[in-house]
Amino acid sequence: MKTISLEVEDSFVDTLKVFLQGFIEQKKVQIIEEKQPSFIVNSKSEVQKRVQEAEQRIIQNGGVDEKTYNEMMESFFENELGLKR
């Protein structure tokens, strides 16, 4: 087997895991290590910076509410992957 290191956006991790689950069960893919991002903030300026970055991502990507997001994910899994979530 080959080893590939990936850095995955937090919002996509669960989707990727669901997609890989079948391959994991077939022993074609193995998750070797999962590093959790650091949520510890040491300063007020770091908090402000992270909030501003999050707000910019919402503006750039067109944020959606939780209900719309879940509907979009259900549609993606059914239509694109043929899976029930």
N, CA, C and O atoms as a GROMACS GRO file, in nm:
protein
  340
    1MET      N    1   0.083  -0.119   0.000
    1MET     CA    2   0.000   0.000   0.000
    1MET      C    3   0.087   0.124   0.000
    1MET      O    4   0.201   0.122   0.046
    2LYS      N    5   0.031   0.232  -0.052
    2LYS     CA    6   0.098   0.362  -0.050
    2LYS      C    7   0.034   0.448   0.058
    2LYS      O    8  -0.083   0.429   0.091
    3THR      N    9   0.109   0.543   0.112
    3THR     CA   10   0.058   0.635   0.212
    3THR      C   11   0.048   0.773   0.151
    3THR      O   12   0.143   0.821   0.089
    4ILE      N   13  -0.067   0.838   0.169
    4ILE     CA   14  -0.090   0.973   0.120
    4ILE      C   15  -0.132   1.058   0.238
    4ILE      O   16  -0.222   1.021   0.313
    5SER      N   17  -0.067   1.172   0.255
    5SER     CA   18  -0.106   1.266   0.360
    5SER      C   19  -0.196   1.372   0.299
    5SER      O   20  -0.165   1.429   0.195
    6LEU      N   21  -0.309   1.397   0.364
    6LEU     CA   22  -0.403   1.497   0.317
    6LEU      C   23  -0.431   1.598   0.426
    6LEU      O   24  -0.434   1.564   0.544
    7GLU      N   25  -0.450   1.721   0.388
    7GLU     CA   26  -0.500   1.822   0.480
    7GLU      C   27  -0.638   1.856   0.428
    7GLU      O   28  -0.653   1.905   0.316
    8VAL      N   29  -0.739   1.831   0.511
    8VAL     CA   30  -0.879   1.843   0.468
    8VAL      C   31  -0.948   1.952   0.548
    8VAL      O   32  -0.934   1.961   0.670
    9GLU      N   33  -1.024   2.036   0.478
    9GLU     CA   34  -1.100   2.142   0.544
    9GLU      C   35  -1.195   2.079   0.646
    9GLU      O   36  -1.258   1.977   0.619
   10ASP      N   37  -1.203   2.140   0.764
   10ASP     CA   38  -1.284   2.086   0.873
   10ASP      C   39  -1.427   2.053   0.832
   10ASP      O   40  -1.482   1.951   0.872
   11SER      N   41  -1.486   2.139   0.751
   11SER     CA   42  -1.627   2.120   0.713
   11SER      C   43  -1.646   2.001   0.619
   11SER      O   44  -1.759   1.956   0.599
   12PHE      N   45  -1.537   1.949   0.562
   12PHE     CA   46  -1.547   1.840   0.465
   12PHE      C   47  -1.506   1.704   0.523
   12PHE      O   48  -1.526   1.602   0.458
   13VAL      N   49  -1.450   1.702   0.642
   13VAL     CA   50  -1.395   1.579   0.700
   13VAL      C   51  -1.500   1.468   0.711
   13VAL      O   52  -1.476   1.356   0.668
   14ASP      N   53  -1.616   1.500   0.768
   14ASP     CA   54  -1.720   1.397   0.786
   14ASP      C   55  -1.768   1.342   0.652
   14ASP      O   56  -1.792   1.222   0.639
   15THR      N   57  -1.783   1.429   0.552
   15THR     CA   58  -1.825   1.386   0.419
   15THR      C   59  -1.722   1.291   0.360
   15THR      O   60  -1.758   1.188   0.302
   16LEU      N   61  -1.595   1.325   0.374
   16LEU     CA   62  -1.488   1.240   0.321
   16LEU      C   63  -1.487   1.105   0.391
   16LEU      O   64  -1.468   1.002   0.326
   17LYS      N   65  -1.506   1.104   0.522
   17LYS     CA   66  -1.508   0.978   0.596
   17LYS      C   67  -1.622   0.887   0.550
   17LYS      O   68  -1.604   0.766   0.536
   18VAL      N   69  -1.740   0.946   0.528
   18VAL     CA   70  -1.854   0.867   0.481
   18VAL      C   71  -1.821   0.809   0.344
   18VAL      O   72  -1.849   0.692   0.318
   19PHE      N   73  -1.763   0.891   0.257
   19PHE     CA   74  -1.725   0.845   0.123
   19PHE      C   75  -1.625   0.729   0.129
   19PHE      O   76  -1.634   0.634   0.051
   20LEU      N   77  -1.529   0.737   0.220
   20LEU     CA   78  -1.424   0.636   0.230
   20LEU      C   79  -1.468   0.511   0.306
   20LEU      O   80  -1.400   0.409   0.298
   21GLN      N   81  -1.578   0.516   0.378
   21GLN     CA   82  -1.617   0.407   0.466
   21GLN      C   83  -1.621   0.271   0.395
   21GLN      O   84  -1.573   0.172   0.449
   22GLY      N   85  -1.678   0.267   0.275
   22GLY     CA   86  -1.684   0.140   0.202
   22GLY      C   87  -1.545   0.086   0.170
   22GLY      O   88  -1.521  -0.035   0.179
   23PHE      N   89  -1.455   0.176   0.134
   23PHE     CA   90  -1.318   0.134   0.104
   23PHE      C   91  -1.246   0.086   0.230
   23PHE      O   92  -1.163  -0.005   0.225
   24ILE      N   93  -1.278   0.149   0.343
   24ILE     CA   94  -1.218   0.106   0.469
   24ILE      C   95  -1.265  -0.035   0.502
   24ILE      O   96  -1.186  -0.120   0.543
   25GLU      N   97  -1.395  -0.059   0.485
   25GLU     CA   98  -1.450  -0.192   0.514
   25GLU      C   99  -1.391  -0.299   0.422
   25GLU      O  100  -1.376  -0.414   0.462
   26GLN      N  101  -1.359  -0.261   0.299
   26GLN     CA  102  -1.299  -0.355   0.203
   26GLN      C  103  -1.147  -0.368   0.221
   26GLN      O  104  -1.081  -0.440   0.147
   27LYS      N  105  -1.094  -0.298   0.320
   27LYS     CA  106  -0.949  -0.298   0.350
   27LYS      C  107  -0.866  -0.240   0.237
   27LYS      O  108  -0.749  -0.275   0.220
   28LYS      N  109  -0.927  -0.150   0.158
   28LYS     CA  110  -0.853  -0.083   0.050
   28LYS      C  111  -0.795   0.049   0.098
   28LYS      O  112  -0.700   0.101   0.040
   29VAL      N  113  -0.853   0.104   0.206
   29VAL     CA  114  -0.808   0.230   0.263
   29VAL      C  115  -0.802   0.213   0.414
   29VAL      O  116  -0.886   0.146   0.473
   30GLN      N  117  -0.701   0.274   0.475
   30GLN     CA  118  -0.686   0.270   0.620
   30GLN      C  119  -0.653   0.411   0.668
   30GLN      O  120  -0.561   0.474   0.616
   31ILE      N  121  -0.727   0.460   0.766
   31ILE     CA  122  -0.693   0.588   0.827
   31ILE      C  123  -0.588   0.560   0.932
   31ILE      O  124  -0.615   0.496   1.034
   32ILE      N  125  -0.468   0.608   0.909
   32ILE     CA  126  -0.355   0.581   0.997
   32ILE      C  127  -0.352   0.676   1.116
   32ILE      O  128  -0.333   0.634   1.230
   33GLU      N  129  -0.372   0.804   1.089
   33GLU     CA  130  -0.364   0.903   1.196
   33GLU      C  131  -0.458   1.018   1.161
   33GLU      O  132  -0.463   1.063   1.047
   34GLU      N  133  -0.530   1.064   1.258
   34GLU     CA  134  -0.618   1.178   1.240
   34GLU      C  135  -0.580   1.283   1.342
   34GLU      O  136  -0.602   1.265   1.462
   35LYS      N  137  -0.525   1.392   1.295
   35LYS     CA  138  -0.484   1.500   1.384
   35LYS      C  139  -0.598   1.598   1.398
   35LYS      O  140  -0.661   1.637   1.300
   36GLN      N  141  -0.624   1.637   1.521
   36GLN     CA  142  -0.727   1.736   1.549
   36GLN      C  143  -0.666   1.875   1.546
   36GLN      O  144  -0.556   1.896   1.599
   37PRO      N  145  -0.735   1.971   1.485
   37PRO     CA  146  -0.680   2.107   1.484
   37PRO      C  147  -0.682   2.166   1.625
   37PRO      O  148  -0.762   2.126   1.710
   38SER      N  149  -0.594   2.259   1.648
   38SER     CA  150  -0.586   2.324   1.778
   38SER      C  151  -0.694   2.432   1.789
   38SER      O  152  -0.701   2.522   1.705
   39PHE      N  153  -0.776   2.423   1.892
   39PHE     CA  154  -0.879   2.522   1.916
   39PHE      C  155  -0.841   2.613   2.032
   39PHE      O  156  -0.919   2.700   2.073
   40ILE      N  157  -0.723   2.594   2.084
   40ILE     CA  158  -0.678   2.676   2.195
   40ILE      C  159  -0.629   2.810   2.140
   40ILE      O  160  -0.544   2.815   2.051
   41VAL      N  161  -0.684   2.917   2.195
   41VAL     CA  162  -0.648   3.050   2.149
   41VAL      C  163  -0.578   3.122   2.264
   41VAL      O  164  -0.627   3.124   2.377
   42ASN      N  165  -0.463   3.181   2.233
   42ASN     CA  166  -0.383   3.241   2.338
   42ASN      C  167  -0.397   3.391   2.352
   42ASN      O  168  -0.339   3.451   2.443
   43SER      N  169  -0.473   3.454   2.262
   43SER     CA  170  -0.484   3.599   2.271
   43SER      C  171  -0.613   3.649   2.210
   43SER      O  172  -0.676   3.582   2.128
   44LYS      N  173  -0.651   3.769   2.251
   44LYS     CA  174  -0.771   3.832   2.197
   44LYS      C  175  -0.753   3.859   2.047
   44LYS      O  176  -0.848   3.844   1.970
   45SER      N  177  -0.635   3.897   2.007
   45SER     CA  178  -0.611   3.926   1.865
   45SER      C  179  -0.625   3.799   1.780
   45SER      O  180  -0.670   3.806   1.665
   46GLU      N  181  -0.587   3.684   1.835
   46GLU     CA  182  -0.603   3.558   1.761
   46GLU      C  183  -0.752   3.525   1.744
   46GLU      O  184  -0.792   3.477   1.638
   47VAL      N  185  -0.832   3.552   1.846
   47VAL     CA  186  -0.977   3.530   1.837
   47VAL      C  187  -1.034   3.620   1.729
   47VAL      O  188  -1.111   3.575   1.644
   48GLN      N  189  -0.997   3.749   1.732
   48GLN     CA  190  -1.047   3.843   1.632
   48GLN      C  191  -1.007   3.800   1.491
   48GLN      O  192  -1.087   3.808   1.397
   49LYS      N  193  -0.885   3.755   1.476
   49LYS     CA  194  -0.835   3.710   1.346
   49LYS      C  195  -0.917   3.590   1.296
   49LYS      O  196  -0.958   3.587   1.179
   50ARG      N  197  -0.941   3.492   1.382
   50ARG     CA  198  -1.017   3.373   1.342
   50ARG      C  199  -1.162   3.407   1.306
   50ARG      O  200  -1.217   3.351   1.212
   51VAL      N  201  -1.222   3.498   1.381
   51VAL     CA  202  -1.360   3.540   1.352
   51VAL      C  203  -1.364   3.610   1.216
   51VAL      O  204  -1.453   3.583   1.136
   52GLN      N  205  -1.270   3.699   1.191
   52GLN     CA  206  -1.266   3.769   1.062
   52GLN      C  207  -1.246   3.671   0.946
   52GLN      O  208  -1.309   3.686   0.842
   53GLU      N  209  -1.160   3.573   0.964
   53GLU     CA  210  -1.137   3.472   0.860
   53GLU      C  211  -1.264   3.392   0.834
   53GLU      O  212  -1.298   3.363   0.719
   54ALA      N  213  -1.334   3.356   0.940
   54ALA     CA  214  -1.459   3.280   0.925
   54ALA      C  215  -1.564   3.363   0.854
   54ALA      O  216  -1.635   3.313   0.767
   55GLU      N  217  -1.575   3.490   0.890
   55GLU     CA  218  -1.671   3.578   0.824
   55GLU      C  219  -1.640   3.593   0.676
   55GLU      O  220  -1.731   3.595   0.594
   56GLN      N  221  -1.513   3.603   0.642
   56GLN     CA  222  -1.472   3.615   0.501
   56GLN      C  223  -1.506   3.488   0.423
   56GLN      O  224  -1.549   3.495   0.307
   57ARG      N  225  -1.487   3.371   0.486
   57ARG     CA  226  -1.522   3.245   0.418
   57ARG      C  227  -1.672   3.239   0.390
   57ARG      O  228  -1.713   3.192   0.284
   58ILE      N  229  -1.753   3.287   0.483
   58ILE     CA  230  -1.898   3.289   0.463
   58ILE      C  231  -1.934   3.382   0.348
   58ILE      O  232  -2.016   3.348   0.263
   59ILE      N  233  -1.874   3.500   0.345
   59ILE     CA  234  -1.900   3.597   0.238
   59ILE      C  235  -1.858   3.539   0.103
   59ILE      O  236  -1.933   3.548   0.006
   60GLN      N  237  -1.740   3.481   0.096
   60GLN     CA  238  -1.686   3.427  -0.029
   60GLN      C  239  -1.763   3.304  -0.077
   60GLN      O  240  -1.788   3.289  -0.196
   61ASN      N  241  -1.800   3.218   0.015
   61ASN     CA  242  -1.862   3.091  -0.023
   61ASN      C  243  -2.014   3.093  -0.017
   61ASN      O  244  -2.078   2.994  -0.052
   62GLY      N  245  -2.072   3.204   0.026
   62GLY     CA  246  -2.217   3.211   0.036
   62GLY      C  247  -2.269   3.114   0.141
   62GLY      O  248  -2.313   3.004   0.108
   63GLY      N  249  -2.264   3.153   0.264
   63GLY     CA  250  -2.306   3.065   0.373
   63GLY      C  251  -2.451   3.021   0.362
   63GLY      O  252  -2.534   3.092   0.305
   64VAL      N  253  -2.482   2.906   0.416
   64VAL     CA  254  -2.618   2.852   0.418
   64VAL      C  255  -2.653   2.811   0.561
   64VAL      O  256  -2.566   2.783   0.642
   65ASP      N  257  -2.784   2.808   0.589
   65ASP     CA  258  -2.825   2.766   0.722
   65ASP      C  259  -2.818   2.613   0.732
   65ASP      O  260  -2.798   2.544   0.633
   66GLU      N  261  -2.834   2.562   0.854
   66GLU     CA  262  -2.817   2.419   0.880
   66GLU      C  263  -2.917   2.334   0.802
   66GLU      O  264  -2.880   2.229   0.748
   67LYS      N  265  -3.043   2.377   0.795
   67LYS     CA  266  -3.145   2.301   0.724
   67LYS      C  267  -3.111   2.290   0.575
   67LYS      O  268  -3.120   2.182   0.517
   68THR      N  269  -3.072   2.402   0.514
   68THR     CA  270  -3.036   2.402   0.372
   68THR      C  271  -2.913   2.314   0.349
   68THR      O  272  -2.908   2.240   0.252
   69TYR      N  273  -2.816   2.324   0.438
   69TYR     CA  274  -2.695   2.242   0.426
   69TYR      C  275  -2.730   2.093   0.428
   69TYR      O  276  -2.682   2.017   0.345
   70ASN      N  277  -2.813   2.052   0.524
   70ASN     CA  278  -2.851   1.911   0.534
   70ASN      C  279  -2.926   1.865   0.409
   70ASN      O  280  -2.906   1.753   0.363
   71GLU      N  281  -3.013   1.950   0.354
   71GLU     CA  282  -3.084   1.916   0.231
   71GLU      C  283  -2.986   1.900   0.115
   71GLU      O  284  -2.998   1.807   0.034
   72MET      N  285  -2.889   1.990   0.108
   72MET     CA  286  -2.788   1.982   0.002
   72MET      C  287  -2.706   1.853   0.014
   72MET      O  288  -2.677   1.787  -0.086
   73MET      N  289  -2.669   1.817   0.137
   73MET     CA  290  -2.588   1.697   0.157
   73MET      C  291  -2.669   1.572   0.125
   73MET      O  292  -2.617   1.479   0.063
   74GLU      N  293  -2.796   1.568   0.166
   74GLU     CA  294  -2.881   1.453   0.133
   74GLU      C  295  -2.890   1.435  -0.017
   74GLU      O  296  -2.877   1.324  -0.068
   75SER      N  297  -2.911   1.545  -0.088
   75SER     CA  298  -2.921   1.540  -0.234
   75SER      C  299  -2.790   1.492  -0.296
   75SER      O  300  -2.791   1.410  -0.387
   76PHE      N  301  -2.678   1.544  -0.247
   76PHE     CA  302  -2.546   1.503  -0.299
   76PHE      C  303  -2.524   1.354  -0.281
   76PHE      O  304  -2.485   1.284  -0.374
   77PHE      N  305  -2.549   1.305  -0.161
   77PHE     CA  306  -2.524   1.163  -0.134
   77PHE      C  307  -2.613   1.074  -0.220
   77PHE      O  308  -2.567   0.974  -0.275
   78GLU      N  309  -2.740   1.110  -0.233
   78GLU     CA  310  -2.832   1.028  -0.311
   78GLU      C  311  -2.803   1.037  -0.460
   78GLU      O  312  -2.794   0.935  -0.527
   79ASN      N  313  -2.789   1.160  -0.513
   79ASN     CA  314  -2.776   1.181  -0.657
   79ASN      C  315  -2.636   1.154  -0.710
   79ASN      O  316  -2.621   1.100  -0.820
   80GLU      N  317  -2.536   1.191  -0.636
   80GLU     CA  318  -2.399   1.177  -0.684
   80GLU      C  319  -2.333   1.045  -0.645
   80GLU      O  320  -2.256   0.988  -0.722
   81LEU      N  321  -2.364   0.996  -0.526
   81LEU     CA  322  -2.297   0.876  -0.476
   81LEU      C  323  -2.389   0.756  -0.467
   81LEU      O  324  -2.343   0.643  -0.449
   82GLY      N  325  -2.519   0.779  -0.481
   82GLY     CA  326  -2.614   0.668  -0.471
   82GLY      C  327  -2.620   0.609  -0.331
   82GLY      O  328  -2.645   0.489  -0.315
   83LEU      N  329  -2.598   0.692  -0.230
   83LEU     CA  330  -2.596   0.646  -0.092
   83LEU      C  331  -2.700   0.719  -0.010
   83LEU      O  332  -2.737   0.832  -0.040
   84LYS      N  333  -2.747   0.654   0.095
   84LYS     CA  334  -2.832   0.720   0.194
   84LYS      C  335  -2.743   0.762   0.308
   84LYS      O  336  -2.659   0.684   0.354
   85ARG      N  337  -2.759   0.884   0.353
   85ARG     CA  338  -2.675   0.938   0.459
   85ARG      C  339  -2.736   0.908   0.593
   85ARG      O  340  -2.681   0.945   0.696
   0.00000   0.00000   0.00000
